[in-house]
């Protein structure tokens, strides 16, 4: 039993050719943990498959806009640590997400407002057997799965995605959130195929140093590390997290998870209270 005011309901018409909701519901139930939304119920409601899950707050894209598309370095570093921790948990449970983007990371509500959650596992895929830990084979000529803006170079090249691809996509999300845009946005193309080709060419032409020019070297190092990973290689999550946590300490920022949006909301609340007085 649950209060409908405290849950989110995701619907999927049962006539669609490639239903994903049952898969997502099973996945969520199999990988509980910090930053993974709780799945309460899955079933059929009339013409729809329905999943009832924990109600969360806004996503990173909305919060970026709320903060006038300007995050401080402290907030970016806190986000980086959380995002890598989330995808590490997903990977440890034998899945790759395959659609990393700001809209798929939401903050919690109430007591969990300082936690960033990862959502939308409809495109996720098991990359290894949970018992034998045998990795799926590398296949070529795959269609691009996910969001082109944040997709890895290997995904653009038609290679089967693995852990390295989620991590590369996180790098592009961080760069988007610190710069406000990525170099391959806003391209004028006649169709989707041309757009994807141009995005791929631009991504392939940028070195980590060029892509992260003007930013702390840790961002370029992160991109360099994850792009060098081989298909089946175990990522060094601890090293990636340390890049950003060490920079957090070097800048004398407190690891208090007071993100910019929380500060803005608190300041707004104080101003409203002052105006009432």
FENDAWO-V798387 format. One record per helix or strand. SS is the DSSP state (a for helix, b for strand). FROM is the first residue (numbers start at 1). TO is the last residue. If there is no record, write none. Layout:
SS & FROM & TO
SS & FROM & TO
This chain:
a & 4 & 6
b & 7 & 13
a & 21 & 30
b & 36 & 36
b & 39 & 45
b & 48 & 54
b & 59 & 59
a & 60 & 66
a & 73 & 92
b & 95 & 96
a & 102 & 104
b & 105 & 107
a & 110 & 112
b & 116 & 118
b & 125 & 126
b & 128 & 128
b & 135 & 135
a & 148 & 150
a & 153 & 156
a & 163 & 179
a & 192 & 205
a & 208 & 211
a & 217 & 227
a & 237 & 250
a & 260 & 276
